[in-house]
Amino acid sequence: MIFDYQTLKVIWWALIGVLLIAFAVTDGWDMGILALLPVIGRTDAERRVMINAFGATWEGNQTWLITAAGATFAAWPLVYAVSFSGLYFAMLLALFALFFRPVGIDYRSKLQDRRWRAMWDWGLFTGGAVPPLVFGIAFGNLLQGLPFHFDETMRAFYTGSFFALFNPFALLCGVVSVAMLVMHGAVYLQLRTTGVVQQRAVRATLVSGAVLVVTFALAGWLVAGSVHGYRITAMPPAGGVWMPPAKSAVSAAGAWLDNYTTYPLAKAVPIAAFAGTLLAMLLARINRPVLALLCSGLAVAAVILTAGISMFPFIIPSSSQPASSLTVWDAVSSRKTLSIMFWVVLFFVPLILAYTGWVYRVLRGKITTELIESENKTFY
């Protein structure tokens, strides 16, 4: 083996983070565009332009979410089990909202009826706005800790309720998530469109970017002050049993800032989130959509990394029994499993990235209302 067990655990924390970021960056602009559908699309032709700006690639983008879920199941089985217990209804809500996308994109333009298309437009809006809201709320609850514990047979018990997930801080994180992806989607829409749709996309970028800056700063201020983080105070001795209840952990104010104190360079990540957002707004304003998209992608990645770095090594903290918290060290599969998966990822991910890049290169170009009208039967 090239890597020892501890190193593999950290590598898989990073790899799952990469998968989540890849999903947020690529499928994020799809969801952002759909969330803007009733705002930017004033006519049927304009809404079709928006849908076709990403319609040929959304399925491949969503695959990153499926891959991340599969990797979590294989690398972090306890995380998979606890999350689908505590966040089950929230995940179902996001999943059901995502169902509107494939059927809405495929069937919306099949009939000329105005009411038919309006119905699917609201379905597509739901499929774009609800998932990022739910994902943000989920992250907000992870930062606060979920009420769960393990018994002596390692069965997980979740003691919270569905409605308790919708607390003020979690809702704030939901707004951060929606604003982030709306900005990202608006920038991508600016890149792929022309005319009034492009102009409205620029305005949407400026508004959503401003909301992101304000809410992200507010969330950071709350994490530094009133939102309690978690610290590991003792781990099992060398050669001991690496199971969640075997460690000691506590909840403390400001604990999520520990990694930024220990590793000062980590402060560059939240700074990059602000810088990427402000640069994306500026570049969109002066009509540099390619550079703006790179900066908005940086902002998306940095926002997610900020949460990940703050919580490391915690994955799902337990607010009711901190010792039961799931961490990078004690929620993972065996060394052999992580090793095999590592080599599989090392081989396939570059191929997937190369293919994805080729697809976007082939499908590059502007989508216009004139193009939609001239090839009415070809487009969604």
C-alpha positions as CSV (number, residue, x, y, z in Angstrom):
1,M,0.0,0.0,0.0
2,I,1.3,3.5,-0.9
3,F,-0.8,5.3,1.8
4,D,-1.3,4.4,5.4
5,Y,-4.9,4.2,6.8
6,Q,-4.9,7.6,8.4
7,T,-3.8,9.2,5.1
8,L,-6.4,7.4,3.2
9,K,-9.1,8.7,5.5
10,V,-8.0,12.3,4.8
11,I,-7.7,11.6,1.0
12,W,-11.3,10.3,1.0
13,W,-12.5,13.4,2.9
14,A,-10.9,15.5,0.1
15,L,-12.3,13.3,-2.7
16,I,-15.9,13.4,-1.5
17,G,-15.5,17.2,-1.1
18,V,-14.3,17.3,-4.8
19,L,-17.3,15.3,-5.9
20,L,-19.7,17.7,-4.0
21,I,-18.0,20.7,-5.5
22,A,-18.1,19.3,-9.0
23,F,-21.8,18.8,-8.5
24,A,-22.4,22.3,-7.2
25,V,-20.3,23.9,-9.9
26,T,-21.8,22.0,-12.9
27,D,-25.3,21.2,-11.8
28,G,-25.4,24.4,-9.8
29,W,-25.7,26.6,-12.9
30,D,-28.5,24.4,-14.1
31,M,-30.4,24.8,-10.8
32,G,-29.6,28.5,-10.8
33,I,-31.0,29.1,-14.2
34,L,-34.2,27.2,-13.4
35,A,-34.6,29.2,-10.2
36,L,-34.5,32.4,-12.4
37,L,-37.0,31.0,-15.0
38,P,-40.0,33.1,-13.8
39,V,-37.8,36.2,-13.3
40,I,-35.8,36.4,-16.5
41,G,-38.0,34.5,-18.9
42,R,-40.8,36.9,-19.8
43,T,-42.0,35.1,-22.9
44,D,-42.2,31.5,-23.9
45,A,-39.3,31.9,-26.4
46,E,-37.1,33.4,-23.6
47,R,-37.9,30.6,-21.3
48,R,-37.0,28.1,-24.0
49,V,-33.7,29.9,-24.5
50,M,-33.0,29.5,-20.8
51,I,-33.9,25.8,-20.7
52,N,-31.8,25.0,-23.8
53,A,-28.8,26.9,-22.4
54,F,-28.2,23.8,-20.3
55,G,-30.7,21.3,-21.6
56,A,-28.1,19.2,-23.4
57,T,-25.8,18.7,-20.4
58,W,-27.9,18.6,-17.3
59,E,-28.0,14.8,-17.1
60,G,-24.2,14.5,-17.0
61,N,-24.0,17.3,-14.4
62,Q,-26.5,15.6,-12.1
63,T,-24.4,12.4,-12.3
64,W,-21.9,14.1,-9.9
65,L,-24.5,14.0,-7.2
66,I,-25.2,10.3,-7.7
67,T,-21.4,9.6,-7.7
68,A,-21.0,11.6,-4.5
69,A,-23.8,9.6,-2.8
70,G,-22.3,6.3,-3.9
71,A,-18.9,7.3,-2.7
72,T,-20.3,8.3,0.7
73,F,-22.1,5.0,1.0
74,A,-18.8,3.1,0.2
75,A,-16.3,5.3,2.1
76,W,-18.4,6.6,5.0
77,P,-21.1,3.9,5.6
78,L,-22.0,5.3,9.1
79,V,-22.4,8.8,7.6
80,Y,-24.8,7.4,5.0
81,A,-26.8,5.6,7.6
82,V,-27.1,8.5,10.0
83,S,-27.8,11.1,7.4
84,F,-30.6,9.0,5.8
85,S,-32.1,8.6,9.3
86,G,-31.9,12.2,10.5
87,L,-32.3,14.0,7.2
88,Y,-34.6,11.4,5.5
89,F,-37.6,13.7,4.8
90,A,-35.4,16.6,3.8
91,M,-33.6,14.4,1.3
92,L,-36.9,13.1,-0.1
93,L,-38.0,16.7,-0.5
94,A,-34.9,17.6,-2.5
95,L,-35.2,14.3,-4.5
96,F,-38.9,14.9,-5.3
97,A,-38.1,18.5,-6.4
98,L,-35.4,17.2,-8.7
99,F,-37.9,14.9,-10.4
100,F,-39.5,17.9,-12.0
101,R,-36.4,18.5,-14.1
102,P,-36.3,15.5,-16.4
103,V,-40.0,15.4,-17.0
104,G,-40.3,19.2,-17.2
105,I,-37.4,19.6,-19.7
106,D,-38.6,16.8,-21.9
107,Y,-42.4,17.4,-21.9
108,R,-42.8,21.2,-21.4
109,S,-42.6,22.1,-25.1
110,K,-44.4,19.0,-26.4
111,L,-47.7,20.9,-26.5
112,Q,-48.5,24.5,-27.6
113,D,-51.0,25.0,-24.8
114,R,-50.1,28.0,-22.6
115,R,-51.4,26.5,-19.4
116,W,-49.5,23.3,-20.0
117,R,-46.2,25.2,-20.4
118,A,-46.9,27.4,-17.4
119,M,-47.5,24.4,-15.2
120,W,-44.2,22.9,-16.2
121,D,-42.4,26.2,-15.8
122,W,-43.4,26.3,-12.1
123,G,-42.3,22.6,-11.8
124,L,-39.0,23.5,-13.3
125,F,-38.6,26.5,-11.0
126,T,-39.3,24.1,-8.1
127,G,-36.7,21.7,-9.4
128,G,-34.2,24.6,-9.5
129,A,-34.9,26.5,-6.3
130,V,-35.9,23.8,-3.7
131,P,-32.8,21.5,-3.9
132,P,-30.2,24.2,-3.2
133,L,-32.4,25.5,-0.4
134,V,-32.6,22.1,1.2
135,F,-28.9,21.4,0.7
136,G,-28.1,24.7,2.4
137,I,-30.4,24.0,5.3
138,A,-28.8,20.6,5.7
139,F,-25.3,22.2,5.9
140,G,-26.7,24.7,8.4
141,N,-27.9,21.8,10.6
142,L,-24.6,20.0,10.3
143,L,-22.8,23.0,11.5
144,Q,-25.0,23.1,14.6
145,G,-25.0,19.3,15.1
146,L,-27.8,16.7,14.7
147,P,-29.5,15.1,17.7
148,F,-28.5,11.5,17.4
149,H,-26.5,8.8,19.3
150,F,-25.4,5.2,19.1
151,D,-26.4,2.5,21.6
152,E,-24.1,-0.4,22.7
153,T,-24.8,-2.3,19.5
154,M,-23.9,0.6,17.3
155,R,-27.5,1.3,16.3
156,A,-28.1,5.0,15.4
157,F,-31.0,6.8,17.0
158,Y,-32.1,10.2,15.7
159,T,-34.1,12.1,18.3
160,G,-34.9,15.3,16.3
161,S,-37.9,16.3,14.2
162,F,-38.3,17.3,10.6
163,F,-39.5,20.8,11.4
164,A,-36.7,21.4,13.9
165,L,-34.3,21.4,10.8
166,F,-35.9,24.7,9.7
167,N,-34.2,26.9,12.4
168,P,-33.1,30.4,11.8
169,F,-29.4,29.7,11.2
170,A,-30.2,26.7,8.9
171,L,-32.6,28.9,6.9
172,L,-29.8,31.5,6.6
173,C,-27.5,28.9,5.2
174,G,-30.3,27.9,2.8
175,V,-30.4,31.5,1.5
176,V,-26.6,31.4,1.1
177,S,-26.9,28.3,-1.0
178,V,-29.7,29.6,-3.2
179,A,-28.0,33.0,-3.7
180,M,-24.7,31.2,-4.6
181,L,-26.2,29.0,-7.2
182,V,-28.5,31.7,-8.6
183,M,-25.4,33.9,-9.2
184,H,-23.6,31.0,-10.8
185,G,-26.5,30.2,-13.0
186,A,-27.0,33.8,-14.0
187,V,-23.3,34.1,-15.1
188,Y,-23.6,30.9,-17.1
189,L,-26.8,32.2,-18.7
190,Q,-25.0,35.4,-19.7
191,L,-22.3,33.3,-21.4
192,R,-24.8,31.2,-23.4
193,T,-27.4,33.9,-24.4
194,T,-27.8,37.3,-26.1
195,G,-30.1,40.3,-26.0
196,V,-32.6,40.9,-23.2
197,V,-32.1,37.5,-21.6
198,Q,-28.4,38.2,-21.3
199,Q,-29.0,41.7,-19.9
200,R,-31.4,40.4,-17.3
201,A,-28.9,37.7,-16.4
202,V,-26.3,40.4,-15.6
203,R,-28.7,42.1,-13.3
204,A,-29.5,38.8,-11.6
205,T,-25.8,38.2,-11.1
206,L,-25.4,41.6,-9.4
207,V,-28.4,41.1,-7.1
208,S,-27.7,37.5,-6.1
209,G,-24.0,38.2,-5.7
210,A,-24.8,41.0,-3.2
211,V,-27.1,38.7,-1.3
212,L,-24.4,36.1,-1.2
213,V,-21.8,38.4,0.2
214,V,-24.1,39.7,2.9
215,T,-25.6,36.4,4.0
216,F,-22.2,34.5,3.9
217,A,-20.6,37.2,6.0
218,L,-23.6,37.0,8.5
219,A,-23.3,33.2,8.7
220,G,-19.6,33.5,9.4
221,W,-20.2,36.0,12.1
222,L,-22.7,33.7,13.7
223,V,-20.4,30.7,13.5
224,A,-17.7,32.7,15.2
225,G,-20.0,33.8,18.0
226,S,-23.3,32.2,18.8
227,V,-23.2,28.9,16.9
228,H,-21.4,26.3,18.9
229,G,-18.9,24.1,17.1
230,Y,-17.3,20.8,18.3
231,R,-13.9,19.6,19.4
232,I,-12.4,16.2,19.9
233,T,-10.8,16.0,23.4
234,A,-9.6,12.4,23.4
235,M,-9.2,9.6,20.8
236,P,-8.8,5.9,21.4
237,P,-5.2,4.8,22.1
238,A,-3.1,3.5,19.3
239,G,-4.4,0.1,18.2
240,G,-7.7,0.8,20.0
241,V,-11.2,0.6,18.5
242,W,-11.9,3.4,16.1
243,M,-15.7,3.6,16.6
244,P,-17.6,6.9,17.2
245,P,-18.5,6.4,20.9
246,A,-14.8,5.5,21.8
247,K,-13.7,9.1,21.6
248,S,-14.5,12.1,23.7
249,A,-15.8,15.4,22.2
250,V,-17.3,18.6,23.4
251,S,-19.4,21.4,22.0
252,A,-18.0,24.9,22.4
253,A,-18.5,28.4,21.1
254,G,-16.0,29.3,18.4
255,A,-14.8,25.7,18.0
256,W,-15.4,25.9,14.2
257,L,-12.6,28.5,14.0
258,D,-10.0,26.1,15.5
259,N,-8.6,25.0,12.1
260,Y,-8.2,28.6,10.9
261,T,-6.1,29.2,14.0
262,T,-4.0,26.0,13.6
263,Y,-3.6,26.5,9.9
264,P,-3.5,30.2,9.1
265,L,-3.4,29.6,5.3
266,A,-6.9,28.1,5.6
267,K,-8.2,31.7,6.0
268,A,-7.5,32.1,2.2
269,V,-10.6,29.9,1.5
270,P,-13.4,32.2,2.9
271,I,-11.5,35.2,1.5
272,A,-11.6,33.4,-1.9
273,A,-15.4,33.0,-1.5
274,F,-15.8,36.8,-1.1
275,A,-13.2,37.6,-3.8
276,G,-14.7,35.2,-6.3
277,T,-18.2,36.6,-5.8
278,L,-17.1,40.3,-6.1
279,L,-15.0,39.5,-9.2
280,A,-17.8,37.6,-10.8
281,M,-20.1,40.6,-10.3
282,L,-17.6,43.0,-11.7
283,L,-16.7,40.8,-14.7
284,A,-20.4,40.2,-15.5
285,R,-21.0,43.9,-15.4
286,I,-18.3,44.6,-18.0
287,N,-19.4,41.6,-20.1
288,R,-16.6,39.2,-19.5
289,P,-18.8,36.1,-18.9
290,V,-16.0,33.4,-19.3
291,L,-13.9,35.0,-16.6
292,A,-17.0,35.7,-14.5
293,L,-18.0,32.1,-14.7
294,L,-14.5,31.0,-13.5
295,C,-14.8,33.4,-10.6
296,S,-18.3,32.3,-9.7
297,G,-17.1,28.7,-9.8
298,L,-14.3,29.7,-7.4
299,A,-16.8,31.3,-5.1
300,V,-19.0,28.2,-5.1
301,A,-16.1,25.9,-4.4
302,A,-14.7,28.2,-1.7
303,V,-18.1,28.5,0.1
304,I,-18.3,24.7,0.3
305,L,-14.7,24.3,1.3
306,T,-15.2,26.9,4.1
307,A,-17.8,24.7,5.7
308,G,-15.7,21.6,5.2
309,I,-12.5,23.1,6.6
310,S,-14.4,24.6,9.6
311,M,-15.9,21.2,10.5
312,F,-12.8,19.0,9.8
313,P,-12.4,16.3,11.1
314,F,-16.2,16.2,11.9
315,I,-18.6,15.0,9.3
316,I,-21.9,14.9,11.3
317,P,-21.5,16.2,14.8
318,S,-24.0,15.0,17.4
319,S,-25.6,17.7,19.5
320,S,-27.2,15.3,22.0
321,Q,-24.1,13.1,22.6
322,P,-20.9,14.7,21.2
323,A,-19.0,11.5,21.6
324,S,-21.2,9.8,19.0
325,S,-20.2,12.4,16.4
326,L,-19.0,11.0,13.1
327,T,-15.6,12.1,12.0
328,V,-13.1,11.4,9.3
329,W,-11.3,9.0,11.7
330,D,-14.1,6.8,12.9
331,A,-16.9,6.8,10.3
332,V,-15.0,5.2,7.4
333,S,-14.7,1.8,5.7
334,S,-11.8,-0.5,5.9
335,R,-8.3,0.4,4.6
336,K,-8.7,-2.2,1.8
337,T,-12.0,-0.7,0.7
338,L,-10.6,2.9,0.7
339,S,-7.5,1.7,-1.2
340,I,-9.4,-0.1,-4.0
341,M,-11.8,2.9,-4.4
342,F,-8.8,5.3,-4.5
343,W,-7.3,3.5,-7.5
344,V,-10.7,3.3,-9.3
345,V,-11.2,7.0,-8.8
346,L,-7.7,7.8,-9.9
347,F,-8.4,6.0,-13.2
348,F,-12.0,7.1,-14.0
349,V,-12.3,10.7,-12.8
350,P,-9.7,12.1,-15.3
351,L,-11.6,10.2,-18.1
352,I,-14.9,11.7,-16.9
353,L,-13.4,15.2,-16.7
354,A,-11.9,14.9,-20.2
355,Y,-15.2,13.7,-21.7
356,T,-17.2,16.4,-19.9
357,G,-14.8,19.0,-21.2
358,W,-15.1,17.7,-24.7
359,V,-19.0,17.7,-24.5
360,Y,-19.0,21.4,-23.4
361,R,-16.6,22.3,-26.2
362,V,-18.8,20.7,-28.8
363,L,-21.9,22.3,-27.4
364,R,-20.5,25.7,-26.9
365,G,-22.2,28.7,-28.5
366,K,-25.1,31.1,-28.0
367,I,-28.7,30.1,-27.7
368,T,-31.0,32.7,-29.2
369,T,-34.7,33.2,-29.6
370,E,-34.2,33.2,-33.4
371,L,-32.5,29.9,-33.3
372,I,-35.3,28.4,-31.2
373,E,-38.0,29.7,-33.6
374,S,-36.1,28.5,-36.7
375,E,-35.5,25.0,-35.4
376,N,-38.6,24.7,-33.2
377,K,-38.8,20.9,-33.3
378,T,-35.2,20.4,-32.5
379,F,-35.0,22.2,-29.1
380,Y,-36.7,21.6,-25.8
